[in-house]
Structures are given as structure tokens and as C-alpha cells.
């Protein structure tokens, strides 16, 4: 029995499918969700969301915090930002991380709000890099082994 998983931001629906399980980066630690899970509402940290499809394949998403509503038959991830691993532009994420690190070095001690914004930008860029690099490594292994990734058509 699968469970519906929706990952949404203010701008778009990033993912919406029935899956076998979901792993979330909760603020108190990683949380696994299977069908018929008890209902709960929780905050999410910056991190990666894993969804395991019924066929066993996994998909990964970088999220920039948010909330998750879990029901026995559905999980809704309301993320501040979210990107599928395949969508992540590693060069752009690296530049964003470098800009945020430079801004932190220059110092923004007088403005705590600006400091929090820069810190969030740095965390978002780092998680995008981590998820994107992990996925890029897996794609390279699939290509060299001759395996066809599950998300590609075999036409």
C-alpha cells in the first residue's frame, strides 16, 4: 500500500506521487514515514528528503526547511525551498555558497536579520551541493555500468 507524497513550495509543486516511504530531515533528527503513519505536524530542517518508490528506486530533494504534515495516507512537505537532485545546477550552487561565505567573512554583526538571511543562504547552498553531488556521482556510476536510470524512458 503506497502513501501519497507532495513536496511543495510557494512557487510550485516539486513532486507529487504515491511512494513506498519518505525520509524527512526533521529539526529533531531524521524521520521515516511509511503508509498508515500516525498523524503529526513537524518542522523540517535544511536537508535532503528521500522518497522510495514502490519499485525500490529512490529520488532525492534538497529542501531549505519548512513543515511536514503527515497523515496515514498522505505526506505534505511545505518547504521554504525545494529542488529535485537532478535539477540542481552545481556550478550555480557553488557560486551561491561562495557569495554567502564571503558575506559572512565581511561581517554583518550590526544587523542580526541580515546575518540570519546570509546564514540561511549558506545552508541552502551547501545542502544543494551535497544532494546534487551525491546524485551526480550515482548518475556517473549508472552511465559507466551501462544501467539505465529508472527516471529515463527506454525508447
C-alpha positions as CSV (number, residue, x, y, z in Angstrom):
1,X,0.0,0.0,0.0
2,X,1.7,3.3,-1.1
3,X,1.4,6.7,0.5
4,X,0.9,10.0,-1.4
5,X,3.8,12.4,-1.1
6,X,3.6,16.0,-2.1
7,X,6.6,18.4,-1.9
8,X,5.5,22.0,-2.5
9,X,6.9,25.5,-2.2
10,X,5.2,28.8,-2.6
11,X,6.2,28.8,-6.2
12,X,5.4,25.3,-7.4
13,X,4.7,21.7,-6.8
14,X,8.1,20.0,-6.9
15,X,6.9,16.4,-6.5
16,X,3.5,14.6,-6.3
17,X,3.3,10.8,-6.4
18,X,2.4,7.7,-4.5
19,X,5.6,6.2,-2.9
20,X,6.5,3.4,-0.6
21,X,8.3,5.5,2.0
22,X,9.6,9.0,2.8
23,X,12.6,10.1,4.8
24,X,12.5,13.7,6.2
25,X,15.1,15.9,7.8
26,X,13.2,16.9,11.0
27,X,14.6,19.6,13.2
28,X,15.0,16.9,15.9
29,X,16.5,14.3,13.6
30,X,15.7,12.2,10.6
31,X,12.2,10.8,10.4
32,X,10.9,7.9,8.3
33,X,7.3,7.8,7.2
34,X,5.5,4.7,5.9
35,X,1.9,4.2,5.0
36,X,-0.5,4.3,8.0
37,X,1.9,6.5,10.0
38,X,0.3,8.4,12.9
39,X,-0.8,11.9,12.1
40,X,1.6,14.6,13.0
41,X,2.8,18.1,12.1
42,X,6.5,18.8,12.4
43,X,9.1,21.4,11.4
44,X,11.8,20.5,8.9
45,X,15.5,21.4,8.9
46,X,17.6,22.2,5.9
47,X,18.4,18.8,4.4
48,X,17.5,16.2,1.9
49,X,14.2,14.4,1.5
50,X,14.3,10.9,0.2
51,X,11.4,9.2,-1.4
52,X,11.5,5.5,-2.1
53,X,9.2,4.4,-5.0
54,X,7.2,1.2,-4.9
55,X,9.8,-0.3,-7.3
56,X,12.6,0.4,-4.9
57,X,14.2,3.4,-6.7
58,X,14.9,6.5,-4.7
59,X,14.6,10.1,-5.5
60,X,16.3,12.9,-3.5
61,X,15.3,16.5,-3.0
62,X,17.2,19.4,-1.3
63,X,14.9,21.4,0.9
64,X,15.5,24.7,2.8
65,X,13.4,24.0,5.9
66,X,9.7,24.1,6.3
67,X,7.0,21.9,7.7
68,X,5.6,18.4,7.1
69,X,2.0,17.3,7.7
70,X,1.8,13.5,8.0
71,X,-1.5,11.7,7.7
72,X,-1.9,7.9,7.4
73,X,-2.3,8.1,3.6
74,X,-0.5,11.3,2.7
75,X,2.6,13.4,3.5
76,X,2.7,17.1,2.5
77,X,6.1,18.8,2.7
78,X,5.7,22.6,2.7
79,X,9.2,23.6,2.0
80,X,10.7,27.1,2.1
81,X,12.7,25.9,-1.0
82,X,12.9,22.6,-2.7
83,X,14.7,21.2,-5.7
84,X,14.9,17.7,-7.1
85,X,18.5,16.4,-7.1
86,X,18.6,16.3,-11.0
87,X,17.6,20.0,-11.2
88,X,20.5,21.3,-9.1
89,X,23.0,23.3,-11.0
90,X,26.2,22.5,-9.1
91,X,28.1,25.5,-10.5
92,X,25.4,27.9,-9.5
93,X,25.1,26.4,-6.1
94,X,28.9,26.6,-5.6
95,X,28.8,30.3,-6.6
96,X,25.9,30.9,-4.1
97,X,27.9,29.2,-1.4
98,X,31.0,31.3,-2.1
99,X,29.0,34.6,-2.1
100,X,27.4,33.6,1.2
101,X,30.7,32.7,2.8
102,X,32.2,36.0,1.6
103,X,29.3,37.9,3.1
104,X,29.9,36.1,6.4
105,X,33.6,36.9,6.3
106,X,32.9,40.6,5.7
107,X,30.7,40.6,8.7
108,X,27.1,41.7,9.4
109,X,27.3,41.9,13.2
110,X,25.2,45.1,13.3
111,X,22.2,43.5,11.5
112,X,21.0,40.2,13.0
113,X,18.3,39.9,10.4
114,X,20.8,40.2,7.5
115,X,23.1,37.7,9.3
116,X,20.2,35.2,9.5
117,X,19.5,35.7,5.8
118,X,23.1,35.1,4.9
119,X,23.4,32.1,7.2
120,X,20.2,30.6,5.6
121,X,21.6,31.2,2.1
122,X,24.8,29.4,3.1
123,X,23.0,26.4,4.5
124,X,20.7,26.2,1.4
125,X,23.6,26.4,-1.0
126,X,25.5,23.7,1.0
127,X,22.6,21.2,1.1
128,X,22.0,21.8,-2.7
129,X,25.7,21.0,-3.3
130,X,25.6,17.9,-1.1
131,X,22.4,16.5,-2.6
132,X,23.5,17.4,-6.2
133,X,26.9,15.9,-5.8
134,X,25.6,12.7,-4.4
135,X,23.1,12.4,-7.3
136,X,25.8,13.3,-9.9
137,X,28.0,10.5,-8.5
138,X,25.2,8.0,-8.8
139,X,24.5,9.1,-12.4
140,X,28.1,8.7,-13.3
141,X,28.1,5.1,-11.9
142,X,24.9,4.3,-13.8
143,X,26.4,5.6,-17.0
144,X,29.7,3.7,-16.7
145,X,27.9,0.5,-15.7
146,X,25.5,0.7,-18.6
147,X,22.5,0.8,-16.3
148,X,19.6,2.9,-17.5
149,X,18.3,5.2,-14.7
150,X,14.8,4.5,-13.7
151,X,13.6,8.1,-14.5
152,X,14.6,7.9,-18.2
153,X,12.5,6.4,-20.9
154,X,13.9,3.3,-22.6
155,X,12.9,4.5,-26.1
